[in-house]
Amino acid sequence: MILSMSEMYTKHAIRYAEAVKENIYNALFERPSTLSLLDNVKGKDVIDMGCGSGVYAEWLIKQSVNRLTCVDVSEQMISLIKKNLGTKVNAYKQDISFGLPYENNNSADVIVSPLVLHYIENLKPVFESVYRVLKPGGYMVFSMHHPFTDFKYSQSSHYFERESIEEEWDTIGFPVSVRFYRRSLTEISEAITSSGLMISKISEGTLDEKAKQINQKIYSYLKNNPNFIFIRCEKSTR
Ligand SMILES: C[S@@+](CC[C@H](N)C(=O)[O-])C[C@H]1O[C@@H](n2cnc3c(N)ncnc32)[C@H](O)[C@@H]1O
């Protein structure tokens, strides 16, 4: 069955929400690695950009954040969040290719954006908006496909040229076709720093050892290959 990327997060939103709760890639690798780049978020005003079904939102609420805003281009994902978390979050549909036009200047302490930016063609408007919306001293933490991993699927073999890639993933129990952008580390870094943000941490993640008992093949792959990249960037206090 071949479906478009948007169907993974629209038509199959409920299946996706279930799959990412406890799987290796998300629950034992991506989430712990992204969360390790956050400071204590208690009392903070947080935006979850590309929030999906709300696994991060649930965690953030448990940490007693002050205000939580969740945006996603998928209406189905926003409906799931509203159904599950109600008035604890301000959730609305937004294509972040256009940034965060409904958010005020200097209004967020923290912005998270896990596994979303590889779906965005031009990252510059995203980081410009993040810079505008963050309070001075605020920061953003995000994860995305590692540029070296995606280069394996390149048709062009031109590492420095951005490229649209299509792959089939088994995330929800059957193959679904997804389309995303592959780009160089230089392009990611320049989109961040040209907005005024400063990169303070880059990591390639740490796999939870529990993965070994669940699937030796995936465990071994993630232990020995780059897969996602995790970046923290800051808006200076001045
Ligand atoms: C891999 S899921 C990650 C969801 C969530 N951040 C998580 O880690 O569980 C990617 C999400 O990005 C959203 N997305 C893709 N393109 C987007 C865009 N242009 N604007 C906003 N959200 C987008 C999808 O709808 C989907 O919910």
Ligand as a Chemical Component Dictionary entry (heavy atoms), coordinates in Angstrom:
data_LIG
# 
_chem_comp.id                   LIG 
_chem_comp.type                 NON-POLYMER 
_chem_comp.pdbx_formal_charge   0 
_chem_comp.three_letter_code    LIG 
# 
loop_
_chem_comp_atom.comp_id 
_chem_comp_atom.atom_id 
_chem_comp_atom.alt_atom_id 
_chem_comp_atom.type_symbol 
_chem_comp_atom.charge 
_chem_comp_atom.model_Cartn_x 
_chem_comp_atom.model_Cartn_y 
_chem_comp_atom.model_Cartn_z 
_chem_comp_atom.pdbx_ordinal 
LIG C1  C1  C 0  7.092 12.463 12.676 1  
LIG S1  S1  S 1  5.689 13.375 13.203 2  
LIG C2  C2  C 0  6.313 14.014 14.761 3  
LIG C3  C3  C 0  5.231 14.418 15.699 4  
LIG C4  C4  C 0  5.688 14.844 17.091 5  
LIG N1  N1  N 0  6.572 15.987 17.025 6  
LIG C5  C5  C 0  6.348 13.696 17.797 7  
LIG O1  O1  O 0  7.580 13.711 17.937 8  
LIG O2  O2  O -1 5.636 12.764 18.195 9  
LIG C6  C6  C 0  5.769 14.781 12.143 10 
LIG C7  C7  C 0  4.650 15.777 12.381 11 
LIG O3  O3  O 0  4.974 16.960 11.642 12 
LIG C8  C8  C 0  3.786 17.462 11.100 13 
LIG N2  N2  N 0  4.123 18.326 9.965  14 
LIG C9  C9  C 0  4.624 17.975 8.767  15 
LIG N3  N3  N 0  4.775 19.052 7.980  16 
LIG C10 C10 C 0  4.365 20.117 8.704  17 
LIG C11 C11 C 0  4.261 21.513 8.438  18 
LIG N4  N4  N 0  4.613 22.008 7.250  19 
LIG N5  N5  N 0  3.769 22.319 9.407  20 
LIG C12 C12 C 0  3.389 21.824 10.615 21 
LIG N6  N6  N 0  3.460 20.498 10.930 22 
LIG C13 C13 C 0  3.948 19.664 9.988  23 
LIG C14 C14 C 0  2.999 16.219 10.708 24 
LIG O4  O4  O 0  1.613 16.508 10.509 25 
LIG C15 C15 C 0  3.287 15.318 11.896 26 
LIG O5  O5  O 0  2.328 15.474 12.913 27 
# 
loop_
_chem_comp_bond.comp_id 
_chem_comp_bond.atom_id_1 
_chem_comp_bond.atom_id_2 
_chem_comp_bond.value_order 
_chem_comp_bond.pdbx_ordinal 
LIG C1  S1  SING 1  
LIG S1  C2  SING 2  
LIG S1  C6  SING 3  
LIG C2  C3  SING 4  
LIG C3  C4  SING 5  
LIG C4  N1  SING 6  
LIG C4  C5  SING 7  
LIG C5  O1  DOUB 8  
LIG C5  O2  SING 9  
LIG C6  C7  SING 10 
LIG C7  O3  SING 11 
LIG C7  C15 SING 12 
LIG O3  C8  SING 13 
LIG C8  N2  SING 14 
LIG C8  C14 SING 15 
LIG N2  C9  SING 16 
LIG N2  C13 SING 17 
LIG C9  N3  DOUB 18 
LIG N3  C10 SING 19 
LIG C10 C11 SING 20 
LIG C10 C13 DOUB 21 
LIG C11 N4  SING 22 
LIG C11 N5  DOUB 23 
LIG N5  C12 SING 24 
LIG C12 N6  DOUB 25 
LIG N6  C13 SING 26 
LIG C14 O4  SING 27 
LIG C14 C15 SING 28 
LIG C15 O5  SING 29 
# 
